[in-house]
Amino acid sequence: MDEIEYKLNTKNSVLIVNAIDKLINTIKSKYKVGERQKFVLENEELKFLRDKCSSKEATVSLTACQGLLALVELGVLEIGHTMSTVITLLPSAHNVSAIISTMAGLLILDLKSRLVPGQPYKCQFSLKSPKHPFITVLEKNKNAEDDVLVQMQALCTHPDYIVSSNSLELLRSVFLWLTCNPQHGSGVRPWQLLLSLPQSTAQSTLLLACLSCQQVCNPDLIERAFAAYSVVTDAAVYRQNGESVMALLPMLARISNELIKHGRDPRSCYTLIERCFALEAPELRTVAGLVVSLLAENLNISSALHLHELFNLCLNIINKYEHSTVSLNVFVALSLQWLNLPSCLTSDALKAASKILDIYQANVKEDTRLHMPNLKANKIFQSLLYTDSHLSVTFKLNEIWERVRDNPDKLSGWFDSIESVDELLKFELLPFLLGLCMERRKEDWFEEVVLRALRVVIELVGARKEVSVMVLPLLTYKIANDRSPRVKLECLRALPKLAKYKENVPRIVAVLNKLKTGKGAPTSLLVMLYSSLAETQARNNMCHVPKSSTVPFQSSVNSLEVSTYS
């Protein structure tokens, strides 16, 4: 033992290896089959070897750890017991990378021992119990991630095909822990490692499992989720994998919603979506409409600073790819609130918004294609769809719409169910309903669809103030541009209900005064509208009406009453 101790203290790697080799041979010579448990506990040379695994000298500790692994291969030590021993060495280890390297070797031996010919390998370790040794290391030592990733890469690219082909199953729980654990602030390196591996069923399955666990709606984890989706999308764009890009785009649109909602800058997400649509991939037309619909929801919560990029992005998508009419309608319906109240802060953005409105006004085509079935057939999209409830609702709306839009009876029955749902769900459907209000189909029966959509939307005005800001521009646009007298009348009758909120009153009075001056509506109707407006204002104590609008409002009512009875 003195000679071995002397060689270990020389700091000469050749002598250190020679010393450990002698120690291994001594241990092997003293081992007796059938006495393993007693031998492991009492053998002094084995205790000495374990102590050297925690040596401050890196070469000594690494070589000693190799010695433990060699004893397992020689049949002296058991895999499970040695793994437990190595884990207990973690708190005292000065060279954690040596411990992790030994764990990797033990994992390979364990993998090979569990292989059954003709059956797929199933790793015994998991996220909890029995916990994967690498996860134990990561939990006990926050600085060990780099060493763990090095060993994970070595396992995934191992020259032995048996090891490399089963490595993702062996490391599945570790990848999930690194990419999904909310308490662990992991960067993109685990994603880069996973994406660098050859594409296979195992790789794509694990990648989707990791993506599916990203918490998009959590304000503390939204940026982490975006980073994950960014690195995966970048790889798909680089490989020009249109099917993968098509599946990822709706989730990117949803992430942009959540970034804005939680006060983050969405422009890097917009840039990534722009890069995706820059691909010359015909399958992207399948998803263009759904993405535009989801991006339209940003218009309700976006700041002026981010508005220009949003309008430009959607203008480019609408110009380049075929899209459903209803998706364009949704975007236009939610754009009108910005066009209705222009500002020096939004002047550049509204130029793009005006171009989108021009496209809408010039659009006379009717939808004939079915995009959602093609999207539903995408396995990646199917895996991600139900990870976000709002995405699944929006997709389902568009899927049902494509199925029933040309069948009056089915459409009527569908609207019956929409009208019967609770208010909270109606708010979630609001963008889609606003899009239906903007429909301009020529069939007589479709007029009733627009009217029913308008009634549901108007019903929601009283519940939330922000809804009236969205709805008033739409109503005034319909009054000015819709060809249906019934639709115009429904919009006119709804105006007084929006006077509940004081900021709407001047605009409503201006519309009614314009109709009175231009004789665009029967006098009796105007009297009714002014009277309803007066009642609404009375309920709100009239103090909400700005002084500038009160006098013309009262005189308009009086003059109309006189003309009615003259």
C-alpha positions as CSV (number, residue, x, y, z in Angstrom):
1,M,0.0,0.0,0.0
2,D,3.0,2.3,0.7
3,E,4.2,1.9,-2.9
4,I,0.7,2.6,-4.3
5,E,0.4,5.7,-2.0
6,Y,3.8,6.9,-3.2
7,K,2.9,6.6,-6.9
8,L,-0.5,8.3,-6.4
9,N,1.4,11.3,-4.8
10,T,3.8,11.7,-7.7
11,K,1.4,13.6,-10.0
12,N,2.7,11.5,-12.8
13,S,-0.2,10.1,-14.8
14,V,1.6,6.9,-15.8
15,L,2.6,6.0,-12.3
16,I,-0.9,6.9,-11.0
17,V,-2.5,4.5,-13.6
18,N,0.0,1.8,-12.6
19,A,-0.8,2.3,-8.9
20,I,-4.6,2.0,-9.5
21,D,-4.0,-1.1,-11.7
22,K,-2.1,-2.8,-8.9
23,L,-4.9,-1.9,-6.5
24,I,-7.5,-3.4,-8.8
25,N,-5.5,-6.6,-9.2
26,T,-5.1,-6.9,-5.4
27,I,-8.8,-6.4,-4.9
28,K,-9.6,-8.9,-7.6
29,S,-7.3,-11.5,-6.1
30,K,-8.9,-11.2,-2.6
31,Y,-12.5,-11.4,-3.9
32,K,-14.3,-14.7,-3.4
33,V,-17.5,-15.5,-5.2
34,G,-20.5,-15.7,-2.8
35,E,-18.9,-13.3,-0.3
36,R,-19.5,-10.1,-2.2
37,Q,-21.6,-8.2,0.4
38,K,-19.1,-8.9,3.2
39,F,-16.1,-8.2,0.9
40,V,-17.5,-4.8,-0.2
41,L,-17.9,-3.7,3.4
42,E,-14.6,-5.0,4.8
43,N,-11.9,-5.0,2.1
44,E,-9.3,-2.3,3.0
45,E,-8.0,-1.9,-0.6
46,L,-11.6,-1.3,-1.9
47,K,-12.1,1.3,0.9
48,F,-8.8,3.0,-0.1
49,L,-9.9,3.0,-3.8
50,R,-13.2,4.7,-2.9
51,D,-11.4,7.3,-0.8
52,K,-9.2,8.2,-3.8
53,C,-12.3,8.8,-5.9
54,S,-12.7,12.0,-3.8
55,S,-9.1,13.1,-4.1
56,K,-8.2,16.7,-4.7
57,E,-5.9,15.6,-7.5
58,A,-8.0,15.4,-10.7
59,T,-5.9,12.6,-12.3
60,V,-6.1,10.5,-9.2
61,S,-9.8,10.9,-8.7
62,L,-10.6,10.2,-12.3
63,T,-8.3,7.1,-12.5
64,A,-9.8,5.8,-9.2
65,C,-13.3,6.2,-10.5
66,Q,-12.2,4.2,-13.6
67,G,-10.9,1.6,-11.2
68,L,-14.4,1.2,-9.7
69,L,-15.9,0.8,-13.2
70,A,-13.3,-1.8,-14.0
71,L,-14.2,-3.8,-10.9
72,V,-17.8,-3.8,-12.1
73,E,-16.8,-5.1,-15.5
74,L,-14.7,-7.8,-13.9
75,G,-17.7,-8.9,-11.9
76,V,-16.3,-8.0,-8.5
77,L,-18.8,-5.2,-7.9
78,E,-22.5,-4.9,-8.8
79,I,-23.8,-2.1,-11.0
80,G,-26.5,-0.9,-8.7
81,H,-24.4,-0.9,-5.6
82,T,-21.6,0.9,-7.3
83,M,-23.9,3.5,-8.7
84,S,-25.2,4.1,-5.1
85,T,-21.6,4.4,-3.9
86,V,-20.7,6.9,-6.6
87,I,-23.7,9.0,-5.7
88,T,-22.7,9.1,-2.0
89,L,-19.3,10.4,-3.1
90,L,-20.9,13.5,-4.6
91,P,-20.9,15.7,-1.5
92,S,-17.2,15.1,-0.8
93,A,-16.0,14.9,-4.4
94,H,-13.5,17.6,-5.6
95,N,-13.7,16.3,-9.2
96,V,-17.4,16.1,-10.0
97,S,-16.7,15.4,-13.7
98,A,-14.9,12.2,-12.7
99,I,-18.0,11.1,-10.8
100,I,-20.3,11.9,-13.7
101,S,-18.0,10.1,-16.2
102,T,-18.2,7.0,-14.0
103,M,-22.0,7.3,-13.8
104,A,-22.1,7.3,-17.6
105,G,-20.0,4.2,-17.7
106,L,-22.2,2.5,-15.2
107,L,-25.3,3.5,-17.2
108,I,-23.8,1.8,-20.3
109,L,-23.2,-1.4,-18.4
110,D,-26.8,-1.2,-16.9
111,L,-28.2,-0.7,-20.4
112,K,-26.5,-3.7,-21.9
113,S,-27.4,-5.9,-18.9
114,R,-31.1,-5.1,-19.5
115,L,-31.3,-5.7,-23.2
116,V,-33.7,-8.5,-24.2
117,P,-33.4,-9.8,-27.8
118,G,-36.4,-8.7,-29.9
119,Q,-37.7,-6.3,-27.3
120,P,-37.2,-2.5,-27.1
121,Y,-35.0,-1.2,-24.3
122,K,-36.9,0.5,-21.4
123,C,-34.8,2.7,-19.0
124,Q,-35.4,1.9,-15.4
125,F,-34.7,5.5,-14.3
126,S,-37.3,8.3,-14.3
127,L,-37.8,11.9,-13.1
128,K,-38.8,10.7,-9.6
129,S,-38.4,7.1,-8.5
130,P,-36.0,5.6,-9.2
131,K,-34.5,9.0,-10.0
132,H,-32.0,9.1,-12.8
133,P,-28.4,9.5,-11.5
134,F,-27.7,12.5,-13.7
135,I,-30.8,14.2,-12.2
136,T,-29.4,13.6,-8.7
137,V,-26.2,15.2,-9.7
138,L,-27.9,18.2,-11.2
139,E,-30.1,18.7,-8.1
140,K,-27.1,18.5,-5.8
141,N,-24.6,20.5,-7.9
142,K,-26.0,23.4,-9.9
143,N,-22.6,23.8,-11.7
144,A,-22.6,20.3,-13.0
145,E,-24.8,20.9,-16.0
146,D,-21.9,21.3,-18.5
147,D,-20.3,18.0,-17.4
148,V,-23.6,16.2,-17.5
149,L,-24.3,17.5,-21.1
150,V,-20.8,16.4,-22.2
151,Q,-21.5,12.9,-21.0
152,M,-25.0,12.9,-22.5
153,Q,-23.5,13.9,-25.9
154,A,-20.9,11.1,-25.5
155,L,-23.6,8.6,-24.9
156,C,-25.7,9.8,-27.8
157,T,-22.8,9.7,-30.2
158,H,-21.2,6.5,-28.7
159,P,-19.3,4.4,-31.3
160,D,-21.1,1.3,-30.0
161,Y,-24.4,1.3,-31.9
162,I,-26.2,-0.5,-29.1
163,V,-25.4,2.4,-26.8
164,S,-26.1,5.2,-29.3
165,S,-29.3,3.7,-30.6
166,N,-30.8,3.4,-27.1
167,S,-29.3,6.6,-25.7
168,L,-32.4,8.7,-26.0
169,E,-34.4,6.2,-24.0
170,L,-31.6,6.0,-21.5
171,L,-31.5,9.8,-21.2
172,R,-35.2,10.7,-21.7
173,S,-35.9,11.7,-18.1
174,V,-32.7,13.9,-18.0
175,F,-33.7,15.7,-21.2
176,L,-37.2,16.3,-19.8
177,W,-35.7,17.6,-16.5
178,L,-33.3,20.0,-18.2
179,T,-35.9,21.4,-20.6
180,C,-39.1,21.4,-18.5
181,N,-38.2,21.8,-14.9
182,P,-39.5,25.3,-13.9
183,Q,-37.0,25.5,-11.0
184,H,-34.0,24.9,-13.3
185,G,-32.9,27.8,-15.4
186,S,-31.5,25.8,-18.2
187,G,-30.5,27.5,-21.4
188,V,-30.7,26.3,-25.0
189,R,-27.8,23.8,-24.8
190,P,-30.0,20.7,-24.1
191,W,-32.2,21.7,-27.0
192,Q,-29.2,22.1,-29.3
193,L,-27.9,18.7,-28.2
194,L,-31.2,17.1,-29.0
195,L,-31.5,18.8,-32.3
196,S,-27.9,18.0,-33.3
197,L,-28.7,14.2,-33.2
198,P,-29.7,12.3,-36.4
199,Q,-33.4,12.6,-37.0
200,S,-35.2,9.5,-36.0
201,T,-38.6,8.5,-34.4
202,A,-37.0,8.5,-31.0
203,Q,-35.5,11.9,-31.5
204,S,-38.6,13.5,-32.8
205,T,-40.8,11.9,-30.1
206,L,-38.6,13.2,-27.3
207,L,-38.3,16.6,-28.9
208,L,-42.1,16.9,-29.0
209,A,-42.4,15.7,-25.4
210,C,-40.0,18.4,-24.3
211,L,-41.8,21.1,-26.3
212,S,-45.2,20.0,-25.1
213,C,-44.2,20.6,-21.5
214,Q,-43.3,24.3,-22.1
215,Q,-45.6,26.6,-20.0
216,V,-46.6,29.2,-22.6
217,C,-49.2,30.9,-20.3
218,N,-47.0,31.2,-17.2
219,P,-45.6,34.8,-17.0
220,D,-42.5,33.5,-15.2
221,L,-41.7,30.9,-17.9
222,I,-43.0,32.5,-21.1
223,E,-39.5,33.7,-22.2
224,R,-38.1,30.2,-21.5
225,A,-40.9,28.7,-23.6
226,F,-40.1,31.2,-26.4
227,A,-36.4,30.3,-26.3
228,A,-37.3,26.6,-26.6
229,Y,-39.6,27.2,-29.6
230,S,-37.1,29.6,-31.2
231,V,-34.3,27.1,-31.3
232,V,-36.5,24.3,-32.6
233,T,-38.1,26.5,-35.2
234,D,-34.6,27.9,-36.3
235,A,-33.5,24.3,-36.9
236,A,-36.7,23.5,-38.9
237,V,-36.2,26.6,-41.0
238,Y,-32.5,25.8,-41.6
239,R,-33.4,22.3,-42.8
240,Q,-36.3,23.8,-44.8
241,N,-38.7,21.3,-43.2
242,G,-42.0,22.8,-44.2
243,E,-44.1,20.3,-42.3
244,S,-42.4,21.1,-39.0
245,V,-42.5,24.9,-39.6
246,M,-46.3,24.6,-40.5
247,A,-46.9,22.9,-37.1
248,L,-44.8,25.3,-35.1
249,L,-46.3,28.6,-36.5
250,P,-49.6,28.6,-34.6
251,M,-47.7,28.1,-31.4
252,L,-45.4,31.0,-32.2
253,A,-48.4,33.2,-32.8
254,R,-49.8,32.1,-29.4
255,I,-46.5,32.8,-27.8
256,S,-46.6,36.4,-29.2
257,N,-50.0,36.8,-27.6
258,E,-48.6,35.8,-24.2
259,L,-45.5,37.9,-24.6
260,I,-47.5,41.0,-25.1
261,K,-50.0,40.0,-22.3
262,H,-47.1,39.7,-19.8
263,G,-45.3,42.9,-20.8
264,R,-42.6,41.4,-23.0
265,D,-41.4,42.6,-26.4
266,P,-43.0,40.4,-29.1
267,R,-40.9,41.7,-32.0
268,S,-38.3,38.9,-32.0
269,C,-41.2,36.5,-32.2
270,Y,-42.7,38.4,-35.1
271,T,-39.3,38.2,-36.9
272,L,-39.2,34.5,-36.4
273,I,-42.7,34.1,-37.8
274,E,-41.6,36.3,-40.8
275,R,-38.6,34.0,-41.4
276,C,-40.9,31.0,-41.3
277,F,-43.2,32.4,-44.0
278,A,-40.2,33.4,-46.1
279,L,-39.8,29.7,-46.8
280,E,-40.9,28.7,-50.2
281,A,-43.1,25.9,-48.8
282,P,-46.6,25.5,-50.4
283,E,-47.9,23.7,-47.3
284,L,-47.6,27.0,-45.3
285,R,-50.8,28.2,-47.0
286,T,-52.6,25.6,-44.8
287,V,-51.7,27.5,-41.7
288,A,-51.6,31.1,-42.9
289,G,-55.2,31.9,-42.1
290,L,-55.0,30.4,-38.6
291,V,-51.8,32.4,-37.8
292,V,-53.4,35.6,-39.0
293,S,-56.4,35.0,-36.8
294,L,-54.2,34.4,-33.8
295,L,-52.0,37.4,-34.5
296,A,-55.2,39.6,-34.8
297,E,-55.8,39.1,-31.1
298,N,-52.6,41.0,-30.4
299,L,-54.3,44.1,-31.8
300,N,-56.4,44.4,-28.6
301,I,-53.4,44.5,-26.3
302,S,-50.5,45.7,-28.4
303,S,-48.7,49.0,-27.6
304,A,-48.2,51.5,-30.4
305,L,-44.4,50.7,-30.3
306,H,-45.0,47.1,-31.6
307,L,-47.9,47.8,-33.9
308,H,-46.0,48.6,-37.1
309,E,-44.2,45.2,-37.1
310,L,-47.5,43.4,-36.4
311,F,-49.4,45.0,-39.3
312,N,-46.5,44.6,-41.7
313,L,-46.1,40.9,-40.7
314,C,-49.8,40.2,-41.4
315,L,-49.8,42.2,-44.6
316,N,-46.9,40.1,-45.9
317,I,-48.6,36.8,-44.9
318,I,-51.9,38.0,-46.5
319,N,-50.2,39.0,-49.7
320,K,-48.0,35.9,-50.1
321,Y,-50.2,33.0,-49.0
322,E,-53.8,31.9,-49.6
323,H,-55.9,32.4,-46.5
324,S,-59.4,31.9,-45.4
325,T,-61.8,34.9,-45.8
326,V,-62.9,34.6,-42.1
327,S,-59.3,35.0,-40.9
328,L,-58.9,38.2,-43.0
329,N,-62.2,39.4,-41.6
330,V,-61.1,38.8,-38.0
331,F,-57.9,40.8,-38.6
332,V,-59.8,43.7,-40.2
333,A,-62.5,43.7,-37.5
334,L,-59.9,44.2,-34.8
335,S,-57.9,46.7,-36.9
336,L,-60.8,49.1,-37.2
337,Q,-60.4,50.3,-33.6
338,W,-56.9,51.6,-34.5
339,L,-58.1,53.1,-37.8
340,N,-60.9,54.7,-35.9
341,L,-58.6,56.6,-33.6
342,P,-55.5,57.5,-35.6
343,S,-52.5,58.9,-33.8
344,C,-49.0,60.3,-34.5
345,L,-47.7,57.3,-32.6
346,T,-49.4,54.8,-35.0
347,S,-49.2,56.7,-38.4
348,D,-46.7,54.3,-40.0
349,A,-48.5,51.2,-38.7
350,L,-51.9,52.4,-40.0
351,K,-50.5,52.7,-43.5
352,A,-50.1,48.9,-43.5
353,A,-53.5,48.6,-41.8
354,S,-55.1,50.6,-44.5
355,K,-53.6,48.3,-47.2
356,I,-55.1,45.3,-45.4
357,L,-58.5,47.0,-45.3
358,D,-58.2,47.7,-49.0
359,I,-57.5,44.0,-49.6
360,Y,-60.6,43.1,-47.6
361,Q,-62.8,45.6,-49.5
362,A,-61.5,44.3,-52.9
363,N,-61.9,40.6,-51.9
364,V,-64.9,39.0,-53.6
365,K,-63.9,35.4,-53.4
366,E,-65.6,32.8,-51.4
367,D,-63.8,30.1,-49.4
368,T,-63.8,26.7,-51.1
369,R,-60.7,25.1,-49.7
370,L,-60.5,23.1,-46.5
371,H,-57.3,24.0,-44.7
372,M,-57.9,22.6,-41.2
373,P,-58.0,18.9,-42.2
374,N,-54.5,19.2,-43.8
375,L,-53.3,20.9,-40.6
376,K,-54.9,18.3,-38.4
377,A,-53.2,15.5,-40.4
378,N,-49.8,17.0,-39.3
379,K,-48.6,14.8,-36.4
380,I,-46.4,17.5,-34.9
381,F,-49.2,19.9,-34.8
382,Q,-51.5,17.3,-33.3
383,S,-48.9,16.8,-30.5
384,L,-48.8,20.5,-29.7
385,L,-52.4,21.4,-30.3
386,Y,-53.8,20.5,-26.9
387,T,-50.9,21.9,-24.9
388,D,-52.6,25.3,-25.2
389,S,-56.3,25.6,-24.6
390,H,-56.8,28.8,-26.6
391,L,-55.0,27.4,-29.6
392,S,-57.2,24.3,-29.5
393,V,-60.4,26.4,-29.2
394,T,-59.3,28.6,-32.1
395,F,-58.4,25.6,-34.3
396,K,-61.7,23.9,-33.5
397,L,-63.7,27.0,-34.4
398,N,-62.0,27.2,-37.8
399,E,-62.3,23.4,-38.3
400,I,-66.1,23.5,-37.6
401,W,-66.5,26.7,-39.7
402,E,-65.0,25.0,-42.7
403,R,-67.3,22.1,-42.3
404,V,-70.6,24.0,-41.8
405,R,-70.1,27.3,-43.6
406,D,-72.0,26.3,-46.8
407,N,-74.8,24.4,-45.0
408,P,-77.6,26.7,-43.7
409,D,-79.1,24.1,-41.4
410,K,-75.8,23.0,-39.8
411,L,-74.7,26.6,-39.5
412,S,-77.9,27.5,-37.7
413,G,-77.6,24.6,-35.3
414,W,-74.0,25.5,-34.6
415,F,-75.0,29.1,-33.8
416,D,-77.7,27.7,-31.4
417,S,-74.9,26.1,-29.4
418,I,-72.7,29.2,-29.5
419,E,-75.6,31.3,-28.2
420,S,-76.1,28.9,-25.3
421,V,-72.6,28.8,-24.0
422,D,-71.5,30.8,-20.9
423,E,-70.3,34.4,-21.1
424,L,-66.6,33.5,-20.5
425,L,-66.5,31.2,-23.5
426,K,-68.3,33.8,-25.6
427,F,-65.5,36.2,-24.8
428,E,-62.9,33.7,-26.0
429,L,-64.9,33.3,-29.2
430,L,-65.2,37.1,-29.7
431,P,-62.5,37.6,-32.3
432,F,-64.1,34.9,-34.5
433,L,-67.6,36.3,-34.0
434,L,-66.3,39.8,-35.0
435,G,-64.9,38.1,-38.1
436,L,-68.3,36.6,-38.9
437,C,-69.8,40.1,-38.5
438,M,-67.5,41.3,-41.3
439,E,-68.6,38.5,-43.7
440,R,-70.0,39.8,-47.0
441,R,-71.4,36.6,-48.6
442,K,-74.3,37.2,-51.1
443,E,-76.6,34.4,-50.2
444,D,-79.9,35.6,-48.6
445,W,-79.7,32.9,-45.9
446,F,-76.3,34.1,-44.8
447,E,-77.7,37.5,-43.7
448,E,-79.2,35.8,-40.7
449,V,-75.8,34.4,-39.7
450,V,-74.3,38.0,-39.7
451,L,-77.3,39.2,-37.6
452,R,-76.9,36.5,-35.1
453,A,-73.2,37.1,-34.8
454,L,-73.9,40.8,-34.2
455,R,-76.4,40.1,-31.5
456,V,-74.0,37.9,-29.6
457,V,-71.2,40.5,-29.9
458,I,-73.5,43.3,-28.8
459,E,-74.7,41.2,-25.8
460,L,-71.1,41.2,-24.6
461,V,-70.7,45.0,-24.7
462,G,-72.3,45.6,-21.4
463,A,-69.9,43.1,-19.6
464,R,-66.5,44.6,-20.4
465,K,-65.6,48.2,-21.4
466,E,-62.8,47.1,-23.8
467,V,-65.4,45.2,-25.9
468,S,-67.2,48.5,-26.8
469,V,-63.9,49.9,-28.0
470,M,-63.7,47.0,-30.5
471,V,-67.3,46.9,-31.4
472,L,-68.1,50.6,-32.0
473,P,-65.8,51.0,-35.0
474,L,-67.2,47.8,-36.5
475,L,-70.8,49.0,-36.2
476,T,-70.0,52.3,-37.7
477,Y,-68.2,50.6,-40.6
478,K,-71.1,48.3,-41.2
479,I,-73.6,51.2,-41.1
480,A,-71.5,53.0,-43.7
481,N,-70.6,50.0,-46.0
482,D,-72.9,47.0,-45.6
483,R,-75.4,46.4,-48.4
484,S,-78.0,44.8,-46.1
485,P,-80.6,47.2,-44.7
486,R,-81.3,44.6,-41.9
487,V,-77.7,44.5,-40.9
488,K,-77.5,48.3,-40.9
489,L,-80.6,48.6,-38.8
490,E,-79.2,46.1,-36.3
491,C,-76.0,48.1,-36.0
492,L,-77.9,51.4,-35.6
493,R,-80.1,49.9,-32.8
494,A,-77.0,48.8,-31.0
495,L,-75.3,52.2,-30.9
496,P,-77.2,53.5,-27.7
497,K,-76.0,50.5,-25.8
498,L,-72.4,51.5,-26.3
499,A,-73.1,54.9,-24.8
500,K,-72.7,53.3,-21.4
501,Y,-69.0,54.2,-21.7
502,K,-68.4,58.0,-21.9
503,E,-65.6,57.8,-24.5
504,N,-68.1,56.3,-27.1
505,V,-70.7,59.1,-26.7
506,P,-69.2,61.8,-29.0
507,R,-68.7,59.2,-31.8
508,I,-72.2,57.8,-31.5
509,V,-73.7,61.3,-31.5
510,A,-71.7,62.2,-34.5
511,V,-73.0,59.2,-36.4
512,L,-76.6,59.9,-35.5
513,N,-76.2,63.6,-36.4
514,K,-74.7,62.6,-39.8
515,L,-77.6,60.3,-40.5
516,K,-80.1,63.1,-39.6
517,T,-78.3,65.7,-41.7
518,G,-77.9,63.3,-44.7
519,K,-81.4,61.9,-44.3
520,G,-79.9,58.5,-44.3
521,A,-82.5,57.0,-41.9
522,P,-86.2,57.4,-41.2
523,T,-87.0,60.1,-38.8
524,S,-88.9,57.8,-36.5
525,L,-85.9,55.5,-36.3
526,L,-83.6,58.4,-35.4
527,V,-86.1,59.6,-32.7
528,M,-86.0,56.1,-31.2
529,L,-82.2,56.0,-31.3
530,Y,-81.8,59.4,-29.8
531,S,-84.3,58.5,-27.1
532,S,-82.5,55.3,-26.3
533,L,-79.3,57.2,-26.1
534,A,-80.9,59.7,-23.8
535,E,-82.1,56.9,-21.5
536,T,-78.7,55.3,-21.4
537,Q,-77.1,58.6,-20.5
538,A,-79.7,59.2,-17.8
539,R,-78.9,55.9,-16.3
540,N,-75.3,57.0,-16.3
541,N,-76.2,60.3,-14.7
542,M,-75.6,62.3,-17.9
543,C,-72.3,63.4,-16.4
544,H,-70.5,61.1,-18.8
545,V,-71.6,63.1,-21.8
546,P,-69.0,65.7,-22.6
547,K,-70.3,69.3,-22.6
548,S,-69.4,69.7,-26.3
549,S,-71.8,66.9,-27.3
550,T,-74.6,67.5,-24.8
551,V,-76.1,70.6,-26.5
552,P,-76.3,69.3,-30.1
553,F,-77.5,65.9,-28.7
554,Q,-80.5,67.6,-26.9
555,S,-81.3,69.9,-29.8
556,S,-81.3,66.9,-32.2
557,V,-83.8,65.1,-30.1
558,N,-86.1,68.1,-29.9
559,S,-86.0,68.9,-33.6
560,L,-86.7,65.3,-34.5
561,E,-89.7,65.2,-32.1
562,V,-91.2,68.3,-33.7
563,S,-90.7,67.0,-37.3
564,T,-92.4,63.7,-36.4
565,Y,-95.7,65.4,-35.4
566,S,-95.7,68.2,-37.9
